[in-house]
Amino acid sequence: MKLPKLHLGLIGAITLLTLAGSFIWVSSLEEPSDSAVAFVSIGLDQATLSAEVSPYEILRANEHFSDIVLGWTVEPGFADEFDFSFTGQRQEKQNLIFTVDGASNIDPAQELVSLISSRLAEYNEVAHSTYKVALAEISMVEGERAESRLVLGATLLAFLLSLCVSLLISGHFWNPTKAG
């Protein structure tokens, strides 16, 4: 399978154009932003519960209550009290993960945990319950963008595409003179 110089030039030109285009595209992408992540575990204060309550019932109550806490975060009034964009999800059972987008330090995540704690205190007062933030771990996640992988993938795709086009043009896949 010997390719003429014209086809090799075509392969090289398409690959270089795609490489240049992918460099321009990657440079136009927004800078990745950092985010603060808060891992929060919600639980009942077991010291205040009667001995008749089984550990399984406590676990189930904590699990269901974590859904209630997530519901608080999507309530419009909550957004008025917290100025940052964030997402929340239940990881497992009573464990919640909140990601505060665009945070440059952990302060917004700490503010979010404090707001949840104050909402819990209000709830406990009204409902005569003993839920609390049992654990809160906050960390920073640096935003990253894999420019080299994007450019390498675009270059490889361009090379394969130009090779297929060149083979198609040269008649290796389909030859109209042999068709009749």
QUIFENVEN-V96940 format. One record per residue. RES is the residue in three letters. PSI is psi as a letter, one per 30 degrees, with the letter a starting at -180 (none if undefined). OMEGA is omega in radians with two decimals (NA if undefined). Layout:
BEGIN
RES,PSI,OMEGA
RES,PSI,OMEGA
END
This chain:
BEGIN
MET,j,-3.13
LYS,k,-3.13
LEU,k,3.08
PRO,l,-3.13
LYS,e,3.12
LEU,e,-3.13
HIS,e,3.08
LEU,e,3.08
GLY,e,3.10
LEU,e,3.10
ILE,e,3.13
GLY,e,-3.12
ALA,e,3.13
ILE,e,3.13
THR,e,3.14
LEU,e,3.10
LEU,e,3.12
THR,e,3.08
LEU,e,3.11
ALA,e,3.11
GLY,e,3.14
SER,e,3.06
PHE,e,3.12
ILE,e,-3.14
TRP,e,-3.13
VAL,e,-3.13
SER,f,3.13
SER,f,3.12
LEU,l,3.09
GLU,l,3.07
GLU,k,3.10
PRO,k,-3.11
SER,l,3.09
ASP,l,3.08
SER,l,3.07
ALA,k,-3.11
VAL,k,3.10
ALA,k,3.04
PHE,j,-3.04
VAL,k,3.06
SER,k,-3.10
ILE,k,3.13
GLY,l,3.05
LEU,k,3.03
ASP,j,-3.00
GLN,f,3.13
ALA,f,-3.11
THR,f,-3.10
LEU,l,3.10
SER,l,-3.11
ALA,f,-3.12
GLU,f,-3.12
VAL,k,-3.10
SER,l,3.08
PRO,e,3.12
TYR,e,3.12
GLU,e,3.11
ILE,e,3.13
LEU,e,3.12
ARG,e,3.12
ALA,e,3.10
ASN,e,-3.14
GLU,e,-3.14
HIS,e,-3.12
PHE,f,3.09
SER,e,3.05
ASP,e,3.09
ILE,e,3.12
VAL,e,3.07
LEU,e,3.09
GLY,e,3.10
TRP,e,-3.04
THR,f,3.11
VAL,f,3.10
GLU,k,-3.06
PRO,e,3.12
GLY,f,3.12
PHE,e,3.12
ALA,f,3.09
ASP,f,-3.12
GLU,f,-3.08
PHE,k,-2.96
ASP,f,-3.06
PHE,l,3.07
SER,k,-3.13
PHE,l,3.02
THR,k,3.11
GLY,k,3.09
GLN,l,3.08
ARG,k,-3.14
GLN,e,3.10
GLU,k,-3.14
LYS,c,-3.08
GLN,g,-3.10
ASN,k,-3.13
LEU,k,3.06
ILE,k,3.10
PHE,k,3.10
THR,j,3.13
VAL,j,-3.06
ASP,k,3.04
GLY,g,-3.14
ALA,k,3.12
SER,f,3.05
ASN,a,-3.05
ILE,f,-3.09
ASP,e,3.13
PRO,e,3.12
ALA,e,3.08
GLN,e,3.09
GLU,e,3.11
LEU,e,3.12
VAL,e,3.10
SER,e,3.12
LEU,e,3.09
ILE,e,3.11
SER,e,3.13
SER,e,3.06
ARG,e,3.09
LEU,e,3.13
ALA,e,3.09
GLU,e,3.14
TYR,e,-3.13
ASN,e,-3.13
GLU,e,-3.11
VAL,e,-3.04
ALA,f,-3.11
HIS,h,3.10
SER,a,-3.05
THR,h,3.09
TYR,k,3.11
LYS,l,3.00
VAL,j,-3.07
ALA,f,-3.10
LEU,k,3.07
ALA,j,3.08
GLU,k,-3.10
ILE,k,3.12
SER,l,3.10
MET,k,3.06
VAL,k,3.13
GLU,k,3.09
GLY,k,3.12
GLU,l,3.12
ARG,k,-3.08
ALA,i,-3.11
GLU,e,-3.06
SER,e,3.12
ARG,e,3.11
LEU,e,-3.12
VAL,e,3.13
LEU,e,3.11
GLY,e,3.13
ALA,e,3.13
THR,e,3.13
LEU,e,3.10
LEU,e,3.13
ALA,e,3.13
PHE,e,3.14
LEU,e,3.12
LEU,e,-3.13
SER,e,3.07
LEU,e,3.11
CYS,e,3.12
VAL,e,-3.13
SER,e,3.10
LEU,e,3.11
LEU,e,3.13
ILE,e,-3.08
SER,f,3.06
GLY,g,3.12
HIS,f,3.11
PHE,e,-3.06
TRP,k,-3.11
ASN,j,-3.08
PRO,f,-3.12
THR,f,3.14
LYS,f,-3.07
ALA,f,-3.04
GLY,none,NA
END
